Amino acid sequence: MTRPDSPAIERVFLTVEEVAEALQIGRTRVFTLIAAREITSVKIGNLRRIPVDAVREYATRLVQLEREAS
């Protein structure tokens, strides 16, 4: 439980499900992007986590590719 006077903690890693929700794609597609090394991920024990910055970088690359294709 978070105390009202405690500062919010900035998230560093996201779960696959959170990335899927943020990008509005499915979990399977996120795993495909990880396998293709289009999105960086790390293992923490048995857990797969994606750095927040990796999601932003992926989105930026998509926008750049779209602009180049136009």
N, C-alpha and C positions, 0 to 999 in steps of 0.2 A: 504494500500500500504506500502510495506517495503522500508525503506530508505536504500540506498547502504551502509551507514556506520554503520547501526545497526546490532548487533549480531543476528545470527539465534536462534530461540527459539526451544529448544528441546521438541519434542512431548512427552507427558506423556500418553495420551489416544488416542485410535483409534476408528473409527466408525466400525460398523459391516461390512460395505462394504469394508473398508480398510483392515480389517483382512481377509476377504474372498479373496481379491486380493493378499495379502501378502502370504497366504497359498495356493493360487490357488485352492480354493474350492468355493462353492456357498454360498450365504447369508443364505439360509435355513439350510445348514449344520452347519454354525457358530451358529445360534440360537439353533440348536440341541445340540451342544457342550456346550453352555452356560446352557441350561436346565439340561443337565447331569452333570453339574459342572466340566466339563473337562477343561474349560477355565473360569477364573474369570472375572466377569463384574460388573459394578456399574451403578446405575441410577443417572443421574444428571437431575433433573426435570423429564421430559418425555423422555429424551434421554438415550439410552443404550450405554455405552462406555466400551471399553476393555483396561486395562493397557497394555502398550507396553511389559512390563516384563512378563505378563501372556501369551502373544503369544510366546515369546522366551522360557518360561518354558514348554509350551505345545509341542513345536517343539523338545526340548531337551528330553522330556519324550518319544515322538514317536521314536526318534533315539535310545534311550536306550532300548525300547521294541523290536525294530527291531534287535538290536545286541544280546539281550538275546534269541530271537527266532532262531537265526542262529546257 
